Amino acid sequence: MQLISTSKTPKNTESFKPRNFVFALIDNFSLLSFAGAVDALRIANRVAPNSYTWSLTSETGNAVNCSANISYNVDNSFLELGRDDTIIVCGGVNIQVATTKRLLNWLRRESRKGVKMVALCTASYSLARAGLLNGKKATIHWENQDSFSEEFEEVELTKTVFVVDGNRMTTAGGTSSIDLMLQLIANDLGEEKANYVADQLIYSSIRTNEDQQRLSIPTRIGVRHPKLSRVIQTMEINIEDPISPSDLATNVGMSTRQLERLFRRYLNKSPKRYYMGLRLQKARNLLMQTDMSVINVALSCGFSSPSHFSKCYRSHYATTPYRERGTHSKKINLSNL
């Protein structure tokens, strides 16, 4: 196991200036992303004592619930930081609601000092809303990619596990926070110490900023058939402008009938039905994560007719797009009571 480090020579840790992290916990933050990041720092201090310090903060200074409904006390409310500090914003579910005006104002104020900022999981949305990712590369959890790209066209969105672009760092959620921390530790203290941290975490497959966050298509569908994988990849890329089954078949050197048999054999669905499922899943994400009108959601998912979209949605999810959005909005409002 080896970590890719930007340094080719061992670090002189005696000259390393301790780094301070401020974890900004926002409502329903991801427990795994937060815990992975802070534990990597804790273990780094075992091999290089006093290299890192950290504190927890929240908007009000009160305890914050993570998405697993566990409450965490914090050290203070949003406060003035030093230029050398690093803010780590911990995001999770319902990030649009959790991204408050006070959070945005705090992030903008601290960014003007040159403070480094990290977004864990969906917190990339918060940084983007604050305008702090404009013209930069970033990533976010794959489930939020569709809505993010619709809302923030000025951000170059990637599908990698983490991105470092200047003093802005973003992760895709889950264990990707560990990957980013291992990279930072390698840069600060050297590759050997970063690998020690990974070993302590029983983390045997360290990913870099080149690794994709989702499993490969063959692994996801449980089938290793190159032509089937290529067709599904083409479907996933072309949601807004769906490609006909005949063109999909031609692209991989098959007849439409052969493609039908391939999907029936391995997925027990027709290509058309499988494609429809992908389009409706994107539509559901957009309905729940954005303020886009139902008509615009339909257009973004390849439906030219709102009535056809509603009919297909109801058939697949047993509810209409309008009711889906209304039910989700009620749940968000109730969670804030």
Backbone torsions as a table, in degrees:
resi	resn	phi	psi	omega
1	MET	NA	127.3	178.2
2	GLN	-141.6	145.8	178.2
3	LEU	-101.1	138.5	175.0
4	ILE	-77.9	118.2	-178.5
5	SER	-113.6	150.2	176.8
6	THR	-76.0	-10.7	-179.3
7	SER	-102.9	133.0	178.4
8	LYS	-96.1	-8.0	179.6
9	THR	-123.7	153.1	179.2
10	PRO	-57.7	143.3	179.8
11	LYS	-79.1	143.6	171.7
12	ASN	-90.3	95.1	-173.3
13	THR	-69.8	-15.4	179.5
14	GLU	-67.4	-26.9	-179.3
15	SER	-94.9	-0.5	-178.0
16	PHE	-76.7	128.7	178.4
17	LYS	-85.5	124.7	-178.2
18	PRO	-51.4	142.5	-177.5
19	ARG	-108.8	136.5	-179.9
20	ASN	-110.1	129.1	178.9
21	PHE	-111.9	138.3	175.7
22	VAL	-116.7	110.1	-180.0
23	PHE	-85.2	114.3	177.9
24	ALA	-92.6	106.6	-178.9
25	LEU	-88.5	125.1	176.9
26	ILE	-117.7	158.0	-171.5
27	ASP	-49.2	133.9	177.3
28	ASN	64.1	34.1	178.7
29	PHE	-67.5	156.6	-179.0
30	SER	-75.5	119.5	-178.6
31	LEU	-65.4	-43.0	-176.8
32	LEU	-62.4	-45.4	-179.3
33	SER	-62.6	-45.0	179.1
34	PHE	-63.8	-49.6	-177.0
35	ALA	-63.1	-40.8	179.3
36	GLY	-61.3	-41.7	-178.8
37	ALA	-68.0	-48.2	-175.1
38	VAL	-71.3	-32.3	-180.0
39	ASP	-71.9	-33.1	175.2
40	ALA	-61.7	-39.7	178.4
41	LEU	-67.7	-40.4	179.3
42	ARG	-59.9	-45.3	-178.3
43	ILE	-69.4	-35.7	177.2
44	ALA	-59.0	-35.5	179.1
45	ASN	-69.5	-19.1	176.7
46	ARG	-70.8	-40.0	-178.0
47	VAL	-90.0	-22.8	177.4
48	ALA	-137.4	80.9	-172.4
49	PRO	-51.9	139.0	174.5
50	ASN	65.0	21.6	177.9
51	SER	-74.1	-31.9	-174.7
52	TYR	-133.4	142.2	170.0
53	THR	-126.7	159.1	179.2
54	TRP	-155.6	159.5	176.4
55	SER	-145.4	164.7	179.5
56	LEU	-112.9	138.3	179.2
57	THR	-136.6	158.5	175.5
58	SER	-145.5	171.9	-176.0
59	GLU	-60.5	-42.4	-175.6
60	THR	-103.5	-12.0	-173.6
61	GLY	87.0	-3.3	177.9
62	ASN	-87.8	167.3	178.6
63	ALA	-61.1	151.0	-177.9
64	VAL	-125.1	138.2	177.1
65	ASN	-87.7	134.9	172.1
66	CYS	-84.6	177.7	-176.8
67	SER	-68.5	-16.0	175.8
68	ALA	-90.5	10.0	177.7
69	ASN	63.2	33.9	172.7
70	ILE	-105.2	132.2	-175.3
71	SER	-91.9	136.7	178.9
72	TYR	-120.4	125.9	172.6
73	ASN	-73.8	150.6	179.5
74	VAL	-120.7	168.5	-177.1
75	ASP	-85.4	-27.6	-175.3
76	ASN	-169.3	175.6	173.0
77	SER	-92.0	173.6	-178.9
78	PHE	-51.0	123.7	-174.7
79	LEU	-133.0	172.5	177.7
80	GLU	-69.5	133.1	-179.2
81	LEU	-114.5	164.9	175.1
82	GLY	-85.4	159.3	-176.9
83	ARG	-60.7	-30.2	-177.2
84	ASP	-85.9	-3.3	178.4
85	ASP	-74.5	160.9	175.6
86	THR	-125.7	124.9	176.3
87	ILE	-89.5	132.6	173.1
88	ILE	-117.3	106.2	180.0
89	VAL	-85.8	123.4	-176.4
90	CYS	-101.4	108.5	-178.8
91	GLY	-101.2	174.1	179.6
92	GLY	-166.3	-133.6	-177.6
93	VAL	-82.0	157.9	180.0
94	ASN	51.9	45.9	-174.8
95	ILE	-63.8	-29.7	179.9
96	GLN	-62.2	-40.6	179.7
97	VAL	-72.8	-38.7	-177.3
98	ALA	-70.7	-19.9	-179.9
99	THR	-83.7	90.1	-175.1
100	THR	-87.5	167.5	178.9
101	LYS	-64.1	-36.9	-180.0
102	ARG	-66.8	-39.0	176.7
103	LEU	-61.6	-45.9	-179.3
104	LEU	-61.9	-43.6	179.9
105	ASN	-63.7	-39.8	179.2
106	TRP	-64.5	-44.9	-179.9
107	LEU	-63.2	-42.6	179.7
108	ARG	-64.4	-41.7	-179.3
109	ARG	-63.2	-46.4	-178.2
110	GLU	-70.6	-30.6	179.6
111	SER	-66.2	-30.4	179.8
112	ARG	-66.1	-19.9	176.3
113	LYS	-83.8	-12.9	-175.9
114	GLY	94.1	14.2	179.7
115	VAL	-63.6	134.6	176.6
116	LYS	-71.5	146.7	-178.4
117	MET	-134.6	136.6	178.3
118	VAL	-120.6	137.7	175.5
119	ALA	-116.3	121.4	177.1
120	LEU	-98.6	135.2	177.4
121	CYS	60.0	-122.0	-175.0
122	THR	-83.1	-0.7	-178.6
123	ALA	-64.2	-12.3	172.7
124	SER	-56.7	-32.5	177.0
125	TYR	-60.4	-43.7	-178.5
126	SER	-62.6	-44.9	179.1
127	LEU	-64.5	-39.1	179.4
128	ALA	-66.8	-40.4	178.2
129	ARG	-62.8	-32.1	178.6
130	ALA	-79.0	-4.0	-179.6
131	GLY	78.7	17.5	-173.4
132	LEU	-94.0	-0.2	176.8
133	LEU	-115.1	6.3	-179.7
134	ASN	-58.4	128.5	178.8
135	GLY	74.5	9.6	-179.0
136	LYS	-115.8	160.8	172.3
137	LYS	-82.6	146.4	179.5
138	ALA	-156.7	168.1	173.5
139	THR	-137.3	166.6	177.5
140	ILE	-157.2	162.6	-179.7
141	HIS	-51.2	138.3	-172.7
142	TRP	-56.2	-30.7	-178.7
143	GLU	-68.5	-20.6	-178.7
144	ASN	-104.2	3.7	-175.5
145	GLN	-64.8	-42.5	-177.3
146	ASP	-61.3	-49.2	-178.0
147	SER	-68.0	-36.8	-179.9
148	PHE	-63.3	-46.8	-177.8
149	SER	-66.4	-29.8	176.7
150	GLU	-69.3	-36.9	-173.9
151	GLU	-89.1	-31.2	-173.0
152	PHE	-123.7	76.9	-177.7
153	GLU	-69.7	-20.6	-177.3
154	GLU	-82.2	-3.1	178.0
155	VAL	-102.8	133.6	178.3
156	GLU	-85.6	95.5	-174.4
157	LEU	-81.0	133.7	176.1
158	THR	-116.5	171.6	178.9
159	LYS	-110.9	20.3	-178.4
160	THR	-83.4	168.7	-176.1
161	VAL	-71.8	-32.9	173.1
162	PHE	-153.9	161.0	179.8
163	VAL	-136.7	134.5	171.4
164	VAL	-116.4	114.8	178.5
165	ASP	-129.5	95.4	-176.9
166	GLY	65.4	-128.6	-179.9
167	ASN	-97.0	22.7	174.0
168	ARG	-119.1	127.1	179.4
169	MET	-129.0	133.6	-179.0
170	THR	-131.8	148.1	178.7
171	THR	-128.4	162.4	-175.0
172	ALA	-89.4	-2.2	-179.1
173	GLY	102.4	179.3	-179.3
174	GLY	58.4	-135.8	-177.3
175	THR	-80.8	0.2	179.8
176	SER	-63.7	-21.1	176.5
177	SER	-65.2	-32.3	177.2
178	ILE	-66.6	-43.6	179.9
179	ASP	-58.3	-44.5	179.3
180	LEU	-64.3	-45.5	-179.2
181	MET	-62.7	-38.8	177.6
182	LEU	-62.7	-37.0	177.5
183	GLN	-67.0	-41.8	178.6
184	LEU	-65.5	-40.5	178.8
185	ILE	-64.8	-40.5	177.7
186	ALA	-62.1	-41.7	179.0
187	ASN	-65.2	-38.2	-176.5
188	ASP	-80.8	-46.1	-167.9
189	LEU	-115.2	-11.2	-178.8
190	GLY	107.8	156.6	-175.8
191	GLU	-63.7	-37.8	-177.1
192	GLU	-60.8	-43.6	-179.6
193	LYS	-70.5	-35.4	177.1
194	ALA	-64.5	-39.9	178.2
195	ASN	-67.5	-32.1	174.5
196	TYR	-62.0	-44.5	178.6
197	VAL	-61.0	-44.4	179.7
198	ALA	-61.0	-41.5	178.8
199	ASP	-62.7	-41.2	179.0
200	GLN	-63.8	-32.6	179.1
201	LEU	-83.1	0.4	-173.2
202	ILE	53.9	44.6	-175.9
203	TYR	-109.5	92.2	-168.4
204	SER	-93.7	-9.6	179.9
205	SER	-123.7	83.3	-178.1
206	ILE	-76.2	128.6	-179.6
207	ARG	-101.3	153.5	178.7
208	THR	-109.4	-178.4	178.9
209	ASN	-74.1	5.3	175.4
210	GLU	-99.0	-13.2	-175.1
211	ASP	-81.7	141.4	179.0
212	GLN	-80.0	148.8	-175.4
213	GLN	-80.8	-26.6	-177.5
214	ARG	-95.7	155.7	173.9
215	LEU	-63.2	155.3	176.7
216	SER	-63.6	156.9	-179.4
217	ILE	-57.8	-46.3	178.4
218	PRO	-57.1	-38.3	179.5
219	THR	-69.8	-40.6	-178.8
220	ARG	-64.2	-42.1	-176.1
221	ILE	-92.8	-7.6	178.4
222	GLY	73.2	21.8	-178.0
223	VAL	-135.5	130.1	177.2
224	ARG	-107.0	84.5	177.2
225	HIS	-132.9	110.4	-171.7
226	PRO	-56.6	-39.6	-177.8
227	LYS	-72.0	-37.8	177.7
228	LEU	-63.9	-42.8	179.2
229	SER	-62.4	-41.1	180.0
230	ARG	-64.7	-39.6	179.4
231	VAL	-64.9	-45.7	-179.0
232	ILE	-64.4	-39.6	176.7
233	GLN	-60.9	-42.1	177.7
234	THR	-62.9	-40.2	177.4
235	MET	-61.6	-45.7	-177.0
236	GLU	-64.4	-32.1	-180.0
237	ILE	-77.8	-28.1	-174.5
238	ASN	-115.0	70.1	178.6
239	ILE	-87.3	-43.0	-177.0
240	GLU	-70.1	-34.0	177.7
241	ASP	-123.8	82.4	-175.4
242	PRO	-58.6	144.9	178.9
243	ILE	-99.3	139.3	-177.1
244	SER	-66.9	152.6	176.9
245	PRO	-55.6	-36.7	-179.4
246	SER	-66.0	-39.8	178.3
247	ASP	-70.8	-36.5	176.5
248	LEU	-61.1	-42.3	179.9
249	ALA	-66.0	-44.6	-179.4
250	THR	-61.1	-37.6	-178.3
251	ASN	-61.8	-24.7	179.9
252	VAL	-112.7	13.9	175.8
253	GLY	72.2	38.5	179.3
254	MET	-129.2	163.9	171.1
255	SER	-86.7	161.5	178.8
256	THR	-60.1	-38.3	179.9
257	ARG	-65.5	-39.9	177.9
258	GLN	-64.2	-39.3	178.6
259	LEU	-64.7	-41.0	177.1
260	GLU	-58.9	-46.0	-179.3
261	ARG	-64.4	-37.4	-179.7
262	LEU	-62.9	-46.0	179.4
263	PHE	-67.4	-41.1	179.3
264	ARG	-62.8	-41.2	-176.3
265	ARG	-67.7	-45.5	-173.0
266	TYR	-96.5	-28.9	-174.8
267	LEU	-119.5	-6.0	-180.0
268	ASN	56.6	32.9	177.5
269	LYS	-143.0	157.4	172.4
270	SER	-79.0	156.9	175.5
271	PRO	-55.4	-38.9	-178.6
272	LYS	-63.6	-43.3	-178.9
273	ARG	-68.9	-39.3	179.1
274	TYR	-63.5	-44.8	179.0
275	TYR	-60.9	-42.1	179.6
276	MET	-61.4	-39.4	178.6
277	GLY	-61.6	-40.7	178.0
278	LEU	-63.9	-42.7	-178.6
279	ARG	-66.6	-40.0	-179.3
280	LEU	-72.4	-31.0	176.3
281	GLN	-65.3	-41.8	176.1
282	LYS	-63.3	-42.1	179.8
283	ALA	-59.7	-42.3	179.8
284	ARG	-63.5	-41.7	177.7
285	ASN	-60.9	-43.6	-178.9
286	LEU	-67.1	-38.6	179.0
287	LEU	-63.2	-37.8	-174.8
288	MET	-87.9	-22.4	-172.2
289	GLN	-112.5	-6.1	-178.6
290	THR	-133.0	171.7	174.7
291	ASP	-100.9	14.8	178.9
292	MET	-58.6	143.0	176.3
293	SER	-65.7	156.5	179.8
294	VAL	-59.7	-36.5	178.9
295	ILE	-63.3	-44.8	179.9
296	ASN	-68.1	-34.2	174.8
297	VAL	-62.1	-44.5	179.5
298	ALA	-59.2	-46.5	-179.4
299	LEU	-63.6	-37.7	-179.2
300	SER	-68.7	-17.2	-178.5
301	CYS	-111.5	17.0	172.3
302	GLY	85.9	16.5	179.3
303	PHE	-104.8	119.6	-179.8
304	SER	-83.9	-18.0	-178.1
305	SER	-119.7	122.4	177.6
306	PRO	-58.8	-36.2	-179.5
307	SER	-67.5	-39.2	177.4
308	HIS	-66.4	-39.8	177.5
309	PHE	-60.9	-46.8	-178.8
310	SER	-62.7	-40.5	-180.0
311	LYS	-64.5	-44.7	179.8
312	CYS	-66.5	-39.5	-179.0
313	TYR	-64.8	-44.6	-179.6
314	ARG	-64.5	-38.1	179.0
315	SER	-65.6	-34.7	-175.5
316	HIS	-85.7	-41.4	-173.8
317	TYR	-111.9	1.6	178.2
318	ALA	60.9	29.5	174.0
319	THR	-158.5	164.6	179.6
320	THR	-90.5	160.9	176.6
321	PRO	-57.4	-37.8	-178.8
322	TYR	-67.1	-42.9	179.0
323	ARG	-68.7	-36.5	178.4
324	GLU	-58.7	-48.3	179.9
325	ARG	-65.5	-41.6	179.8
326	GLY	-62.9	-42.3	179.2
327	THR	-64.7	-41.9	179.9
328	HIS	-65.5	-39.8	-180.0
329	SER	-64.6	-37.9	178.5
330	LYS	-64.7	-41.1	179.5
331	LYS	-62.6	-41.2	179.3
332	ILE	-63.8	-44.2	-178.8
333	ASN	-63.7	-41.0	179.1
334	LEU	-65.5	-35.9	-178.9
335	SER	-69.1	-16.9	-179.0
336	ASN	-95.8	-1.4	-179.1
337	LEU	-74.1	NA	NA
